Amino acid sequence: MDDLIHTVYILKCKDDTLYTGYTNDLEHRLQMHESGKGAKYTRGRGPFQVLFVEKFPTKEKAMKREYEIKQLTRKGKYQLIRDKLKEVMQYEHSKEL
């Protein structure tokens, strides 16, 4: 039984680039990025802003999604982020009704 939370995330770096990653402990992973011990790409590019988070029941599904996102253009990633934000806003609005 896999009780870990598998997460795919997109970070915006201080140089305005985007980094997409996978983790099963987002809080710890963000600390690693901030301390310069995360992915090689993110070293020296902090501080970071988390723009997108998606959770999955299995590592396989999360890794597949991470790969899909990494194939997107920068514009495509921002569209994905906007779409997710709209989804969240609609959900929050429907809870208020």
mmCIF file of the C-alpha atoms, coordinates in Angstrom:
data_MODEL
# 
_entry.id   MODEL 
# 
loop_
_atom_site.group_PDB 
_atom_site.id 
_atom_site.type_symbol 
_atom_site.label_atom_id 
_atom_site.label_alt_id 
_atom_site.label_comp_id 
_atom_site.label_asym_id 
_atom_site.label_entity_id 
_atom_site.label_seq_id 
_atom_site.pdbx_PDB_ins_code 
_atom_site.Cartn_x 
_atom_site.Cartn_y 
_atom_site.Cartn_z 
_atom_site.occupancy 
_atom_site.B_iso_or_equiv 
_atom_site.pdbx_formal_charge 
_atom_site.auth_seq_id 
_atom_site.auth_comp_id 
_atom_site.auth_asym_id 
_atom_site.auth_atom_id 
_atom_site.pdbx_PDB_model_num 
ATOM 1  C CA . MET A 1 1  ? 0.000   0.000  0.000   1.00 0.00 ? 1  MET A CA 1 
ATOM 2  C CA . ASP A 1 2  ? 1.447   3.303  -1.124  1.00 0.00 ? 2  ASP A CA 1 
ATOM 3  C CA . ASP A 1 3  ? 0.373   6.014  1.313   1.00 0.00 ? 3  ASP A CA 1 
ATOM 4  C CA . LEU A 1 4  ? 2.732   8.729  0.107   1.00 0.00 ? 4  LEU A CA 1 
ATOM 5  C CA . ILE A 1 5  ? 1.362   11.769 -1.677  1.00 0.00 ? 5  ILE A CA 1 
ATOM 6  C CA . HIS A 1 6  ? 2.914   11.975 -5.131  1.00 0.00 ? 6  HIS A CA 1 
ATOM 7  C CA . THR A 1 7  ? 3.119   15.566 -6.286  1.00 0.00 ? 7  THR A CA 1 
ATOM 8  C CA . VAL A 1 8  ? 4.059   17.310 -9.508  1.00 0.00 ? 8  VAL A CA 1 
ATOM 9  C CA . TYR A 1 9  ? 4.828   21.010 -9.151  1.00 0.00 ? 9  TYR A CA 1 
ATOM 10 C CA . ILE A 1 10 ? 5.942   24.029 -11.140 1.00 0.00 ? 10 ILE A CA 1 
ATOM 11 C CA . LEU A 1 11 ? 8.190   26.648 -9.584  1.00 0.00 ? 11 LEU A CA 1 
ATOM 12 C CA . LYS A 1 12 ? 8.834   30.128 -10.881 1.00 0.00 ? 12 LYS A CA 1 
ATOM 13 C CA . CYS A 1 13 ? 12.470  31.023 -10.266 1.00 0.00 ? 13 CYS A CA 1 
ATOM 14 C CA . LYS A 1 14 ? 13.758  34.531 -9.521  1.00 0.00 ? 14 LYS A CA 1 
ATOM 15 C CA . ASP A 1 15 ? 15.155  34.725 -13.071 1.00 0.00 ? 15 ASP A CA 1 
ATOM 16 C CA . ASP A 1 16 ? 11.586  34.221 -14.343 1.00 0.00 ? 16 ASP A CA 1 
ATOM 17 C CA . THR A 1 17 ? 12.207  30.671 -15.584 1.00 0.00 ? 17 THR A CA 1 
ATOM 18 C CA . LEU A 1 18 ? 9.941   27.740 -14.765 1.00 0.00 ? 18 LEU A CA 1 
ATOM 19 C CA . TYR A 1 19 ? 11.012  24.448 -13.194 1.00 0.00 ? 19 TYR A CA 1 
ATOM 20 C CA . THR A 1 20 ? 8.805   21.355 -13.166 1.00 0.00 ? 20 THR A CA 1 
ATOM 21 C CA . GLY A 1 21 ? 9.478   18.584 -10.675 1.00 0.00 ? 21 GLY A CA 1 
ATOM 22 C CA . TYR A 1 22 ? 8.145   15.538 -8.860  1.00 0.00 ? 22 TYR A CA 1 
ATOM 23 C CA . THR A 1 23 ? 8.268   14.749 -5.141  1.00 0.00 ? 23 THR A CA 1 
ATOM 24 C CA . ASN A 1 24 ? 6.521   12.732 -2.461  1.00 0.00 ? 24 ASN A CA 1 
ATOM 25 C CA . ASP A 1 25 ? 7.233   15.438 0.154   1.00 0.00 ? 25 ASP A CA 1 
ATOM 26 C CA . LEU A 1 26 ? 6.679   18.919 -1.285  1.00 0.00 ? 26 LEU A CA 1 
ATOM 27 C CA . GLU A 1 27 ? 7.592   20.842 1.875   1.00 0.00 ? 27 GLU A CA 1 
ATOM 28 C CA . HIS A 1 28 ? 10.936  19.046 2.169   1.00 0.00 ? 28 HIS A CA 1 
ATOM 29 C CA . ARG A 1 29 ? 11.614  19.383 -1.564  1.00 0.00 ? 29 ARG A CA 1 
ATOM 30 C CA . LEU A 1 30 ? 11.018  23.142 -1.461  1.00 0.00 ? 30 LEU A CA 1 
ATOM 31 C CA . GLN A 1 31 ? 13.453  23.435 1.459   1.00 0.00 ? 31 GLN A CA 1 
ATOM 32 C CA . MET A 1 32 ? 16.012  21.508 -0.607  1.00 0.00 ? 32 MET A CA 1 
ATOM 33 C CA . HIS A 1 33 ? 15.547  23.895 -3.547  1.00 0.00 ? 33 HIS A CA 1 
ATOM 34 C CA . GLU A 1 34 ? 15.838  26.952 -1.290  1.00 0.00 ? 34 GLU A CA 1 
ATOM 35 C CA . SER A 1 35 ? 19.016  25.637 0.363   1.00 0.00 ? 35 SER A CA 1 
ATOM 36 C CA . GLY A 1 36 ? 20.651  24.925 -3.015  1.00 0.00 ? 36 GLY A CA 1 
ATOM 37 C CA . LYS A 1 37 ? 20.504  21.148 -2.549  1.00 0.00 ? 37 LYS A CA 1 
ATOM 38 C CA . GLY A 1 38 ? 17.538  20.551 -4.866  1.00 0.00 ? 38 GLY A CA 1 
ATOM 39 C CA . ALA A 1 39 ? 17.769  20.050 -8.601  1.00 0.00 ? 39 ALA A CA 1 
ATOM 40 C CA . LYS A 1 40 ? 20.919  21.319 -10.295 1.00 0.00 ? 40 LYS A CA 1 
ATOM 41 C CA . TYR A 1 41 ? 18.754  23.612 -12.447 1.00 0.00 ? 41 TYR A CA 1 
ATOM 42 C CA . THR A 1 42 ? 17.344  25.493 -9.453  1.00 0.00 ? 42 THR A CA 1 
ATOM 43 C CA . ARG A 1 43 ? 20.679  26.184 -7.721  1.00 0.00 ? 43 ARG A CA 1 
ATOM 44 C CA . GLY A 1 44 ? 21.192  29.924 -7.485  1.00 0.00 ? 44 GLY A CA 1 
ATOM 45 C CA . ARG A 1 45 ? 17.764  30.654 -8.969  1.00 0.00 ? 45 ARG A CA 1 
ATOM 46 C CA . GLY A 1 46 ? 15.836  31.106 -5.696  1.00 0.00 ? 46 GLY A CA 1 
ATOM 47 C CA . PRO A 1 47 ? 13.733  32.367 -4.106  1.00 0.00 ? 47 PRO A CA 1 
ATOM 48 C CA . PHE A 1 48 ? 10.958  30.374 -5.710  1.00 0.00 ? 48 PHE A CA 1 
ATOM 49 C CA . GLN A 1 49 ? 7.235   30.763 -6.092  1.00 0.00 ? 49 GLN A CA 1 
ATOM 50 C CA . VAL A 1 50 ? 5.064   27.650 -6.341  1.00 0.00 ? 50 VAL A CA 1 
ATOM 51 C CA . LEU A 1 51 ? 2.699   28.234 -9.271  1.00 0.00 ? 51 LEU A CA 1 
ATOM 52 C CA . PHE A 1 52 ? 1.199   24.774 -9.754  1.00 0.00 ? 52 PHE A CA 1 
ATOM 53 C CA . VAL A 1 53 ? 0.641   21.636 -7.683  1.00 0.00 ? 53 VAL A CA 1 
ATOM 54 C CA . GLU A 1 54 ? -1.067  18.428 -8.750  1.00 0.00 ? 54 GLU A CA 1 
ATOM 55 C CA . LYS A 1 55 ? -1.355  15.301 -6.573  1.00 0.00 ? 55 LYS A CA 1 
ATOM 56 C CA . PHE A 1 56 ? -1.530  11.682 -7.686  1.00 0.00 ? 56 PHE A CA 1 
ATOM 57 C CA . PRO A 1 57 ? -2.270  8.317  -6.056  1.00 0.00 ? 57 PRO A CA 1 
ATOM 58 C CA . THR A 1 58 ? 0.810   6.611  -7.541  1.00 0.00 ? 58 THR A CA 1 
ATOM 59 C CA . LYS A 1 59 ? 4.361   7.535  -8.413  1.00 0.00 ? 59 LYS A CA 1 
ATOM 60 C CA . GLU A 1 60 ? 3.852   6.212  -11.942 1.00 0.00 ? 60 GLU A CA 1 
ATOM 61 C CA . LYS A 1 61 ? 0.937   8.571  -12.637 1.00 0.00 ? 61 LYS A CA 1 
ATOM 62 C CA . ALA A 1 62 ? 2.834   11.523 -11.177 1.00 0.00 ? 62 ALA A CA 1 
ATOM 63 C CA . MET A 1 63 ? 5.963   10.790 -13.219 1.00 0.00 ? 63 MET A CA 1 
ATOM 64 C CA . LYS A 1 64 ? 3.884   10.456 -16.383 1.00 0.00 ? 64 LYS A CA 1 
ATOM 65 C CA . ARG A 1 65 ? 2.265   13.835 -15.688 1.00 0.00 ? 65 ARG A CA 1 
ATOM 66 C CA . GLU A 1 66 ? 5.634   15.442 -14.923 1.00 0.00 ? 66 GLU A CA 1 
ATOM 67 C CA . TYR A 1 67 ? 6.895   14.219 -18.302 1.00 0.00 ? 67 TYR A CA 1 
ATOM 68 C CA . GLU A 1 68 ? 3.780   15.600 -20.067 1.00 0.00 ? 68 GLU A CA 1 
ATOM 69 C CA . ILE A 1 69 ? 4.227   19.000 -18.433 1.00 0.00 ? 69 ILE A CA 1 
ATOM 70 C CA . LYS A 1 70 ? 7.931   19.108 -19.282 1.00 0.00 ? 70 LYS A CA 1 
ATOM 71 C CA . GLN A 1 71 ? 7.019   18.635 -22.960 1.00 0.00 ? 71 GLN A CA 1 
ATOM 72 C CA . LEU A 1 72 ? 4.897   21.812 -22.901 1.00 0.00 ? 72 LEU A CA 1 
ATOM 73 C CA . THR A 1 73 ? 6.240   25.154 -24.053 1.00 0.00 ? 73 THR A CA 1 
ATOM 74 C CA . ARG A 1 74 ? 6.548   27.975 -21.532 1.00 0.00 ? 74 ARG A CA 1 
ATOM 75 C CA . LYS A 1 75 ? 3.287   29.361 -22.920 1.00 0.00 ? 75 LYS A CA 1 
ATOM 76 C CA . GLY A 1 76 ? 1.655   25.940 -22.508 1.00 0.00 ? 76 GLY A CA 1 
ATOM 77 C CA . LYS A 1 77 ? 2.791   25.725 -18.883 1.00 0.00 ? 77 LYS A CA 1 
ATOM 78 C CA . TYR A 1 78 ? 1.324   29.147 -18.117 1.00 0.00 ? 78 TYR A CA 1 
ATOM 79 C CA . GLN A 1 79 ? -1.929  28.073 -19.775 1.00 0.00 ? 79 GLN A CA 1 
ATOM 80 C CA . LEU A 1 80 ? -1.976  24.969 -17.564 1.00 0.00 ? 80 LEU A CA 1 
ATOM 81 C CA . ILE A 1 81 ? -1.414  27.158 -14.492 1.00 0.00 ? 81 ILE A CA 1 
ATOM 82 C CA . ARG A 1 82 ? -4.246  29.529 -15.540 1.00 0.00 ? 82 ARG A CA 1 
ATOM 83 C CA . ASP A 1 83 ? -6.611  26.606 -16.175 1.00 0.00 ? 83 ASP A CA 1 
ATOM 84 C CA . LYS A 1 84 ? -5.859  25.137 -12.733 1.00 0.00 ? 84 LYS A CA 1 
ATOM 85 C CA . LEU A 1 85 ? -6.416  28.536 -11.117 1.00 0.00 ? 85 LEU A CA 1 
ATOM 86 C CA . LYS A 1 86 ? -9.816  28.857 -12.836 1.00 0.00 ? 86 LYS A CA 1 
ATOM 87 C CA . GLU A 1 87 ? -10.718 25.377 -11.581 1.00 0.00 ? 87 GLU A CA 1 
ATOM 88 C CA . VAL A 1 88 ? -9.783  26.353 -8.000  1.00 0.00 ? 88 VAL A CA 1 
ATOM 89 C CA . MET A 1 89 ? -11.679 29.640 -8.219  1.00 0.00 ? 89 MET A CA 1 
ATOM 90 C CA . GLN A 1 90 ? -14.823 27.875 -9.491  1.00 0.00 ? 90 GLN A CA 1 
ATOM 91 C CA . TYR A 1 91 ? -14.557 25.300 -6.712  1.00 0.00 ? 91 TYR A CA 1 
ATOM 92 C CA . GLU A 1 92 ? -14.136 27.989 -4.048  1.00 0.00 ? 92 GLU A CA 1 
ATOM 93 C CA . HIS A 1 93 ? -17.061 29.962 -5.474  1.00 0.00 ? 93 HIS A CA 1 
ATOM 94 C CA . SER A 1 94 ? -19.336 26.899 -5.506  1.00 0.00 ? 94 SER A CA 1 
ATOM 95 C CA . LYS A 1 95 ? -18.504 26.216 -1.835  1.00 0.00 ? 95 LYS A CA 1 
ATOM 96 C CA . GLU A 1 96 ? -19.716 29.703 -0.907  1.00 0.00 ? 96 GLU A CA 1 
ATOM 97 C CA . LEU A 1 97 ? -23.154 29.143 -2.481  1.00 0.00 ? 97 LEU A CA 1 
# 
